[in-house]
Each structure stands twice: as structure tokens, then as C-alpha cells.
Amino acid sequence: QVQLVESGGGLVQAGGSLRLSCAASGRTLDNYVMGWFRQAPGKEREFVGGINRSGANTRYSDSVKGRFTISRDNAKNMVYLQMNSLKPEDTAVYSCAASNGLVVATEWYPYVYWGQGTQVTVSS
């Protein structure tokens, strides 16, 4: 079992930045591909980005590419999502998730462990 806890969400003006953190416990994170997803009210859960086990490869949705950066520190059992140039449409609950797979998946179902999420609100 892996327990994931996100932090770092909040209210920010458009154009601002936030850094989300995902802390893991229970097992070492280097056994897992990690992903970030978001869900806005009335919308389906959306893949934001992911990072492979070593941290060497990342993958992003087109909507955040160039603005968001995912990183991980396996020694600290942490994953991060740096969000720059935030837009009102980035407003959502952001969740981190862990997958047993070998590559970053954009679908939600390969991810077996999920955090509770942290709210990000971007004002215009």
C-alpha cells in the first residue's frame, strides 16, 4: 500500500505560480510511475502530466506543456508539480497518483494509488 498526500494548493492570480507536492508513505516511490491529474467541477478527470520511475522521462498534456514541470525526489519519497503562468482554466482539484506500469500513462485506470487532492483556484 502507498499513501499519497498532496499539498501546496491555494488561490493565485492568473499569471502566477504554485508548486504542488505529493508525499508518499508506505513504500518507496521509485517503484512507481507517478502522475498528476486534475478535475474541475462538472468535468471529467484530466491527465496533467507524469514522470517515470527514474525521473528521466516526463509527459504532459498539451494544455499545460511548457507551463508545468513535474519532478521527483525518490530519496525523499516526493513528487512535485511546478505550475507557472497559471490560467483560470487551470482551476481544479489536483491529485497525484502512482502506477505499477513502466511508462507514463495518460489514462487514469493504470494508477492504483491516489491522493485526496488539493484545490487550485486561479482568479482572472
C-alpha positions in Angstrom: 0.0 0.0 0.0 1.1 3.5 -0.8 -0.4 6.6 0.9 -0.2 9.8 -1.1 -0.8 13.3 0.3 -0.8 16.4 -1.8 -0.2 19.9 -0.5 0.6 23.3 -1.9 -2.7 24.2 -3.5 -4.4 27.6 -3.0 -5.7 30.7 -4.6 -3.5 32.6 -7.1 -4.0 35.2 -9.7 -3.7 34.5 -13.4 -0.1 34.5 -14.5 1.1 33.4 -11.1 2.8 30.2 -9.9 2.2 27.4 -7.5 4.2 24.3 -6.5 2.3 21.2 -5.6 3.9 18.5 -3.5 2.9 14.8 -3.2 4.3 13.0 -0.2 4.3 9.2 -0.2 4.5 6.7 2.6 4.2 3.0 2.9 6.5 2.1 0.1 9.4 3.7 -1.8 8.2 5.8 -4.7 11.0 4.6 -7.1 8.9 1.5 -7.7 6.1 3.6 -9.4 5.4 5.8 -12.3 3.8 9.0 -10.9 1.1 11.1 -12.5 -0.8 14.3 -11.8 -4.4 14.6 -12.7 -7.0 17.3 -12.2 -10.7 17.6 -12.1 -12.8 20.7 -12.4 -16.4 20.9 -11.3 -18.7 19.3 -13.9 -15.7 18.0 -15.9 -14.0 14.6 -16.2 -10.7 13.9 -14.6 -7.9 15.0 -16.8 -4.3 13.9 -17.2 -1.9 16.7 -16.4 1.5 15.0 -16.6 3.6 12.2 -15.4 7.1 11.1 -14.7 8.8 7.7 -15.0 10.4 5.8 -12.1 13.9 7.3 -12.5 12.7 10.8 -13.3 14.4 10.8 -16.7 11.2 11.0 -18.7 8.2 13.2 -18.4 5.0 13.6 -20.3 2.5 16.4 -20.3 -0.9 17.2 -21.7 -1.0 19.8 -24.4 -2.9 22.2 -22.2 0.0 22.5 -19.7 3.1 21.8 -21.8 5.6 24.5 -21.4 4.0 25.9 -18.3 4.1 22.9 -15.8 7.0 20.8 -14.8 7.0 17.5 -12.9 9.9 16.4 -10.9 10.5 13.7 -8.2 12.9 13.1 -5.4 12.9 9.3 -4.8 15.2 9.7 -1.7 12.6 11.9 -0.1 9.6 10.0 -1.5 8.3 13.2 -3.0 6.8 14.2 -6.3 6.3 17.9 -7.4 4.3 19.8 -9.9 5.6 23.3 -10.6 2.9 25.3 -12.2 3.8 28.6 -13.9 1.8 31.1 -16.0 -1.4 29.8 -14.4 -4.7 30.5 -16.2 -8.3 30.5 -14.8 -8.9 27.3 -16.8 -6.3 25.5 -14.6 -8.7 25.8 -11.7 -9.4 22.3 -10.4 -8.6 19.7 -7.7 -5.2 18.3 -8.4 -4.3 14.7 -7.4 -1.2 12.7 -7.6 -1.3 9.0 -8.4 1.0 6.0 -8.6 1.2 3.4 -11.3 2.9 0.0 -11.4 3.4 0.4 -15.1 6.7 1.0 -16.9 5.7 4.1 -18.8 3.7 7.2 -18.1 0.0 6.5 -18.9 -2.4 9.3 -19.7 -5.5 7.3 -18.7 -6.5 7.1 -15.0 -7.0 3.4 -14.7 -3.3 2.2 -14.6 -2.9 4.3 -11.5 -3.6 2.2 -8.4 -2.9 4.7 -5.6 -4.4 8.1 -5.4 -4.1 11.1 -3.0 -7.1 13.0 -1.8 -6.3 16.0 -3.9 -5.6 19.7 -3.3 -7.6 22.6 -4.6 -6.0 25.1 -7.0 -8.0 28.2 -7.9 -6.8 30.7 -10.4 -8.5 34.1 -10.4 -8.7 36.3 -13.5 
